[in-house]
Amino acid sequence: MRVLVVDDDDHVASALEIALKQHGHEVARAATGAEALDAAAEADFILLDLGLPDLDGTEVCRQIRERSAVPIMAVTARSDEIDRVLGLQLGADDYLVKPFGVRELLARITAVARRVEGGSLAASSPPEPPNATVLRVGSLEIDVGSREVTLAGKPLTLTRKEFDLLAMLAEEPGTVHTREAIINRVWDENWFGSTRTLDVHIGTLRAKLGSYDWVTTVRGVGFRLSQPGQPTS
């Protein structure tokens, strides 16, 4: 797998390069956001520091995600919750705070690649509902094959995880899905991160759908997809 290491600290980047090569990966390096944007198309996986000298790493992540589904892991010293939330909202697949151990890094790379469509380490495509290509819930349409979503005829731009989350909930509208079931399905049964990731994605999904009522929280259990204005008993 070709891993792009984006970090302006030569010591950190060199250490990551050595560790990744020892485990069989090809490595390319970028020290600026501009270099990262140029090199992203050739990468199978991106390790992205957020403190870059020209562009903030969150902006780099956003621009890459607009044009590519390549797995991105933010690797940064920023440990505040707001930074984690922003990174995930802008399309990062995982978030690892420095300092960290090489074994944890490699385990996270393997887990992300396995659950991301197109990942090169035993990855699998997101599961599709049986015998369904288009899911409809009121004015919401989800084309599973093309991974396109429209609401009242207008297209919605969703990240990969937002789409997978919405599609899972739309398979059985009104049915409550537990947090554990959603994490296991949309992320991975071996997910290393916090379940806060799910809450972040639920929040951004509600914002894009334009109403809190589309995704209902069932306290202590999980979430369900409901049409706004429809009874949820």
Secondary structure in CASP SS format (residue, H / E / C, confidence):
PFRMAT SS
TARGET T0000
AUTHOR 0000-0000-0000
METHOD secondary structure of the structure
MODEL  1
M C 1.00
R E 1.00
V E 1.00
L E 1.00
V E 1.00
V E 1.00
D C 1.00
D C 1.00
D C 1.00
D H 1.00
H H 1.00
V H 1.00
A H 1.00
S H 1.00
A H 1.00
L H 1.00
E H 1.00
I H 1.00
A H 1.00
L H 1.00
K H 1.00
Q H 1.00
H C 1.00
G C 1.00
H C 1.00
E E 1.00
V E 1.00
A E 1.00
R E 1.00
A E 1.00
A C 1.00
T C 1.00
G H 1.00
A H 1.00
E H 1.00
A H 1.00
L H 1.00
D H 1.00
A H 1.00
A H 1.00
A H 1.00
E H 1.00
A C 1.00
D C 1.00
F E 1.00
I E 1.00
L E 1.00
L E 1.00
D C 1.00
L C 1.00
G C 1.00
L C 1.00
P C 1.00
D C 1.00
L C 1.00
D C 1.00
G H 1.00
T H 1.00
E H 1.00
V H 1.00
C H 1.00
R H 1.00
Q H 1.00
I H 1.00
R H 1.00
E H 1.00
R H 1.00
S C 1.00
A C 1.00
V C 1.00
P C 1.00
I E 1.00
M E 1.00
A E 1.00
V E 1.00
T E 1.00
A C 1.00
R C 1.00
S C 1.00
D C 1.00
E H 1.00
I H 1.00
D H 1.00
R H 1.00
V H 1.00
L H 1.00
G H 1.00
L H 1.00
Q H 1.00
L C 1.00
G C 1.00
A C 1.00
D C 1.00
D E 1.00
Y E 1.00
L E 1.00
V E 1.00
K C 1.00
P C 1.00
F C 1.00
G C 1.00
V H 1.00
R H 1.00
E H 1.00
L H 1.00
L H 1.00
A H 1.00
R H 1.00
I H 1.00
T H 1.00
A H 1.00
V H 1.00
A H 1.00
R H 1.00
R H 1.00
V C 1.00
E C 1.00
G C 1.00
G C 1.00
S C 1.00
L C 1.00
A C 1.00
A C 1.00
S C 1.00
S C 1.00
P C 1.00
P C 1.00
E C 1.00
P C 1.00
P C 1.00
N C 1.00
A C 1.00
T C 1.00
V E 1.00
L E 1.00
R E 1.00
V E 1.00
G C 1.00
S C 1.00
L E 1.00
E E 1.00
I E 1.00
D E 1.00
V C 1.00
G C 1.00
S C 1.00
R C 1.00
E E 1.00
V E 1.00
T E 1.00
L E 1.00
A C 1.00
G C 1.00
K E 1.00
P E 1.00
L E 1.00
T C 1.00
L C 1.00
T C 1.00
R H 1.00
K H 1.00
E H 1.00
F H 1.00
D H 1.00
L H 1.00
L H 1.00
A H 1.00
M H 1.00
L H 1.00
A H 1.00
E H 1.00
E C 1.00
P C 1.00
G C 1.00
T C 1.00
V C 1.00
H E 1.00
T E 1.00
R H 1.00
E H 1.00
A H 1.00
I H 1.00
I H 1.00
N H 1.00
R H 1.00
V H 1.00
W H 1.00
D C 1.00
E C 1.00
N C 1.00
W C 1.00
F C 1.00
G C 1.00
S C 1.00
T C 1.00
R H 1.00
T H 1.00
L H 1.00
D H 1.00
V H 1.00
H H 1.00
I H 1.00
G H 1.00
T H 1.00
L H 1.00
R H 1.00
A H 1.00
K H 1.00
L H 1.00
G C 1.00
S C 1.00
Y H 1.00
D H 1.00
W H 1.00
V E 1.00
T E 1.00
T E 1.00
V E 1.00
R C 1.00
G C 1.00
V C 1.00
G E 1.00
F E 1.00
R E 1.00
L E 1.00
S C 1.00
Q C 1.00
P C 1.00
G C 1.00
Q C 1.00
P C 1.00
T C 1.00
S C 1.00
END
